[in-house]
């Protein structure tokens, strides 16, 4: 296998891709050539305009992580970050400072915004930004693609007793960062999704891959929004490559983020089996051939295999690059059987 496509959200997806690349480079992932090319199709439904600049959280998390600029201790943003601009905005009483933009990070958003306003597409802008972040580290081996160049945004409806409708609608980032996902989700609204189309290169990547991986990203607001772009789900179904996924749920809980809240909002059990069955088997209305669960969820394997999925239980904690490489190796082995 030489051409690998990965569908990715932010932190979990980027961490998996980093371990996958480490495993390929060190030969820990049998079946994938050491000069393999990785195409990352990243979620853009988290994107928003903040303080006059365009912010693309998942694109940037993948870009910074694979370009050795991500702050792993904090879990988001640039390492060696400073916060002078945020502090000045707070001193002016500007709304929206709950979304912390660091000084180094703002430079990325300024470049992106200037290019978008000059008429470049998000795909073109992302390619230009990756000249700094990915090319020096990976050359032509890693390509980062937005799922779409069109505006798609996830909004969340929550209860609001002061609203005539009884609900308030906030951007997903406000729900996640300001509200800390602390209130139940009444409804998810995917603005612009039905009218969007896959970004340049996305369909080719899916259809010409030797392997497609769905890493442990949020199944609703990361992977789900990618699959919601018209044409992408169909591309996964049509590709000749095996499609394998890794559970983001271990022992009934998400590892990071808010998958439990989001799954509850769409009526899916927050279990390894629930998510695997939600994605479903290709040929039976789903998008997967194989599904890895953690050893703690080994009891889910029979139900998954009964549905037609290839399934196995292996340790899924991405505690190191070696451990993550072993997860990738298990995923490849599962669908190569």
C-alpha positions, -999 to 999 in steps of 0.1 A, spaced: 0 0 0 14 34 -10 -15 59 -11 -33 63 22 -62 86 28 -72 97 64 -104 115 73 -96 137 103 -110 160 129 -86 179 151 -67 165 181 -75 128 179 -71 126 142 -38 145 141 -24 124 169 -33 93 150 -18 105 118 15 115 136 17 79 150 8 65 116 37 84 99 61 74 127 50 37 122 55 39 84 89 56 87 101 30 113 86 -1 96 61 -7 124 32 -8 100 36 -39 77 19 -37 44 25 1 39 56 11 19 80 34 37 76 61 10 38 60 13 19 92 6 -7 103 32 -36 125 21 -56 140 51 -91 152 44 -99 175 73 -131 187 88 -139 224 82 -173 226 99 -157 239 130 -144 270 111 -155 304 122 -148 341 118 -134 356 150 -121 392 155 -122 397 118 -100 366 109 -109 332 95 -101 304 120 -99 268 109 -93 248 141 -90 213 127 -70 222 96 -46 241 119 -44 213 145 -34 188 118 -10 213 102 7 223 135 9 188 148 25 173 117 47 204 113 60 201 149 44 233 161 15 220 182 13 226 219 7 190 232 8 201 269 -21 225 264 -39 203 238 -45 230 213 -28 259 194 9 268 189 37 258 213 57 287 228 26 308 224 21 343 239 -12 361 246 -6 399 243 -33 405 217 -59 385 237 -51 405 268 -55 438 249 -88 427 234 -100 418 269 -88 453 281 -110 469 254 -140 447 265 -142 431 231 -168 403 229 -156 368 220 -124 367 240 -135 333 253 -120 320 221 -83 322 229 -63 333 199 -26 334 207 -2 358 191 16 332 169 -17 316 160 -32 349 149 -4 353 123 -17 321 106 -52 334 106 -42 368 92 -24 352 63 -54 329 56 -78 359 58 -58 381 35 -55 353 9 -93 345 11 -102 381 7 -78 383 -23 -99 355 -40 -80 324 -32 -99 293 -22 -95 276 12 -78 247 -6 -53 271 -22 -47 289 11 -42 256 30 -17 245 4 2 277 8 3 275 46 15 239 44 45 251 24 58 264 57 45 236 80 45 203 61 68 205 32 100 210 53 92 180 74 75 156 50 82 169 15 55 155 -9 46 126 15 18 145 33 -10 165 17 -37 183 38 -70 190 21 -101 208 34 -132 187 31 -148 215 11 -140 251 0 -176 260 7 -189 275 40 -201 247 63 -206 254 100 -219 233 129 -243 251 152 -258 238 184 -293 245 198 -295 245 236 -323 253 260 -328 290 268 -357 300 290 -353 336 280 -358 329 243 -393 329 228 -386 295 212 -371 281 244 -338 276 225 -307 295 216 -284 285 188 -246 290 191 -217 281 170 -201 247 178 -170 264 190 -190 285 215 -207 254 227 -173 236 231 -151 265 244 -174 289 262 -201 266 274 -175 237 278 -201 213 264 -218 215 298 -254 217 287 -274 191 267 -276 194 230 -312 198 217 -304 198 180 -274 200 157 -276 223 127 -251 219 98 -253 253 80 -244 250 43 -237 213 43 -263 202 18 -252 228 -7 -214 221 -3 -192 200 -26 -160 182 -20 -128 203 -22 -103 199 -50 -85 166 -48 -109 150 -22 -127 126 -44 -95 116 -63 -79 108 -29 -108 86 -19 -111 68 -52 -74 63 -59 -63 52 -24 -49 19 -14 -64 23 21 -88 47 38 -86 52 75 -112 68 98 -92 76 130 -106 82 165 -122 116 158 -156 128 169 -181 106 148 -207 134 147 -190 168 144 -157 157 128 -161 126 107 -199 130 105 -195 165 89 -170 152 64 -193 124 54 -221 149 52 -206 168 23 -225 155 -7 -203 130 -27 -179 121 1 -199 92 16 -205 80 -20 -168 81 -26 -161 59 4 -187 34 -7 -173 34 -43 -136 32 -36 -118 -1 -42 -96 6 -12 -105 -11 22 -119 14 47 -111 8 84 -120 28 114 -108 31 150 -132 37 179 -130 70 197 -150 54 226 -133 33 252 -153 16 280 -184 38 272 -166 71 273 -149 94 248 -111 97 252 -112 134 246 -137 160 235 -175 156 236 -184 126 215 -208 114 242 -228 146 241 -229 147 203 -239 110 200 -267 115 224 -280 144 202 -284 120 172 -296 90 192 -265 68 189 -252 48 219 -219 62 231 -202 28 230 -176 13 207 -202 -10 192 -227 18 188 -203 40 169 -191 11 147 -227 2 138 -235 39 132 -208 40 106 -220 7 93 -207 -18 67 -201 -9 31 -227 -26 9 -253 -24 37 -257 13 38 -225 21 57 -190 32 50 -166 7 67 -151 -26 61 -134 -29 95 -137 -15 130 -111 -16 158 -122 -14 194 -102 -13 226 -95 -45 245 -118 -32 272 -146 -34 247 -138 -69 233 -173 -80 242 -185 -58 213 -167 -77 186 -194 -104 181 -221 -79 174 -199 -60 150 -189 -91 131 -225 -102 130 -233 -69 112 -208 -79 85 -179 -57 97 -144 -71 103 -137 -63 139 -110 -69 165 -100 -56 199 -66 -42 205 -52 -15 229 -63 19 216 -48 43 240 -25 66 219 0 69 248 30 72 226 40 73 189 50 36 191 16 27 207 -2 47 180 18 30 153 8 -3 166 -29 7 164 -23 17 128 -6 -17 121 -36 -35 137 -60 -15 115 -41 -25 83 -39 -61 94 -76 -62 101 -87 -52 66 -59 -70 48 -71 -104 61 
